Amino acid sequence: MGQGVRTGMPMIVAEELEADWAKVRVKQAPADEPRFGNQDTDGSRSTRHFLQPMRECGAAARQMLETAAAQRWKVAPGEVAARNHQVVHQASGRTLGYGELAADAAKLPVPDLKSLKLKDPAAFRYIGKGELEIVDGFDISTGRAVYGQDTTLPGMLFAVVARPPVFGATLASVDDGAARKVPGVLKVVRIEGTPPPAKFQPLGGVAVIARNTWAAMQGREALKLAWNEGPHASYDSEAYRATLTETARKPARRLRDEGDAGDGLAKAAKRVTAEYYAPHLAHAPMEPPAATARIRDGMCEVWTSAQSPYSVRGEVATRLKLPIEKVTVNIELLGGGFGRKSKCDYAIEAAVLSQAMDGQPVKVVWTREDDVQHDYFHTVQVDHMEGGLDAQGKATAFLHRSVFPSIGSIFAPDPKHGLTFEVGMGLYDTPFAIPNLRIENGEAEAHARIGWFRSVLNVPHVFAVQSFAAELAHEAGRDPKDYLLELIGPPRNIPLPQGTEPTQYWNYNEDPRKYPVDTGRLRRVVELAAEKAEWGRKLPARHGLGIAAHRSFVTYVAMVVEAAVDEQGVLSVPRVDVAVDCGFHVNPERIRSQIEGACVMGMGLATKSAITFKGGKVQQSNFTDYEISRIDDAPREVRVHIVPAGIEVPPGGVGEPGLPPFAPALCNAIFAATGKRIRELPIGAQLKA
């Protein structure tokens, strides 16, 4: 995805291998999970899952090279040591380069893991230093990098697809006479859709295949299509919001129940209620989906940018009714993913269309309009919050009821409740030390394709929880930072059950003994962010500071946003301070880059981005009406403060945890600057009202 893993993984190997970084070359492997392991780029898990295996890989190769040198010199292995791409005989000073030893070393047995001698972290030259450029940075920044959209093959054809305008709609009729007359158009092909739940299979529709993209697009414009719009044709965002809100105000499935929240709220000296709304979102990667497929000699070969390449291989094989061994997937850089390119419908479309053209290579191109209107959308959500305060303003009761359509609806009949992993993202795992606490999840039906989105359900849940924490602080007459620390309570590991649905706690697929919910670490990032932001400093008029914190993907992040709102209601963000505790870190430069990017993306999601439906159809189509952050909107300065950690502290994720705290910290800052409380995203024109 271009975010640094293609540097981070080789860096770990090179460190243990004692390799000269100037001689390191990275070659992208094809999709082959049995051979190379999990190749997914999602869940912010690459480094935390592969740090140790990559260290072991490098150390094993180093020991094999050392053994080969010792055998050639006929000396004991303990007399030689690898140093910067060569093996040195310490007594005589003799050296042999890795290239001279590679053939002999390759014949040796791979050392048993128990016999490996990993480097002392004090001797690290690359890991943790943040001094190496990413291996593909120059090509990416100068236009030399090859992305999914850039594939070119001899005899390649181009296709665009007219997809159902409403989720679940089916084709009633097609008149393609005019389309086939467009110069360059070769064929019009119907793609069969899969009735929901369809997982990653295409929506279906009508494809126009041509000699170039422009001809294919013009041919699609000339199609005359009629659709049976199906059960979701009445989907309307405003009406659905009202439905979610009504549900959120009623008791629902209990996920977590400590003390007696009902009694605590009833007896509170002050009762605070608030509701928060977050809309559907589109991923809108800078490079829309694209894939090229070619079938020959009974084999299908695919070129695409995909976050889950082995899934592409499996899904294509299933659709074409081929053994998976007959499908090859070549992985290319992707210009943004955010979860969209973990779904491979676009690659399946290319394979189906190549099959329709007797195996000729076909590239499927999604336009920006296709991308925005036919995405796997981030879910829409309403959160109902209630808090009870005693006479001194201390929180004694807390109720959080969340309602949203589930990602599970694309995999099986609509569960109408959040799955374990969805409620485990900022809902079930609320870290507050409140004696009477209840977490509930209401029923909601999906009317669109719902998919993973960067940080997934953490984004709306944390917007609600951390905004409400600031509201409770205000009602108590307390400083928001101090009150947040009081809500979090003393340092402790929260004992969350490991039972069965719906009370099972999801811990990002990690062992809670290795990755507990540690409120001490959460407190630490709150304190660090506040310290670095100079919390309480004097600010100009109509400026304010807001704070928010959260643990996601087993990483702890706290954020202080400075917001400025002028007399006309124009919002800007002069500065953001972010404290990150991700355990041991391999490449701090990439951590900073990821957090900076999360703040830019967070600004767009908080202020501008929203997908709405009317008559079952998406109302937005391009960046004119589905807005994202532009350079003049972005925070002026992002300061990232990384909590130091030794290699004994297991690494956490980085790509996703920076996003959830941004919106609540921003909205809390807006309240500090203006006294206006934001409970609905995007902020849009609310500041000008």
Buried (B, 14 or more C-beta within 10 A) or exposed (E): BBBBBBBBBBBBBBBBBBBBBEEBEEEEEBBBBEEEEBBBBBBBBBBBBBBBBBBBBBBBBBBBBBBBBBBBBEBEEEBBBBEEBBBBBEEEEBBBBBEBBEEBBEEBEEBEEEEBEBBEEEEBBBBBBBEBEBBBBEBBEEEEBBBBBBBEBEEBBBBBBBBBBBBBBBBEEBEBEBBBEBEBBBBBBBBEBBEBBBBBBBBBBBBBBBBBBBBBBBBBEBBEBEBEBBBBBBBBBEEBBEBBBEBBBEEBBBBBBEBBBBEBBEBBEEBBEBBBBBBBBBBBBEBBBBBBBBBEEEEBBBBBBBBBBBBBBBBBBBBBEBEBEBBBBBBBBBBBBBBBBBBBBBBBBBBBBBBBBEBBBBBBBBBBBBBBBBBBBBBBBBBBBBBBBBEEBBBBBBBBBBBBBBBBBBBEEBBBBBBBBBBBBBBBBBBBBBBBBBBBBBBBBBBBBBBBBBBBBBBBBBBBBBBBBBBBBBBBEBBBBEBBBBBBBEEBEBEBEEEEEBBBBBBBEBEBEEBBBBBEBBBBBBBBBBEBBBBEEEBEEBBBBBBBBBBBBBBBBBBBBBBBBEEEBEBBBBBBBBBBBBBBBBBBBBBBBBBBBBBBBBBBBBBBBBBBBEEBBBBBBBEEEBBBBEEEBBBEEBBBBBBEBEBEBBBBBBBBBBBBBBBBBBBBBBBBBBEBBBBBBBBBEBBEE
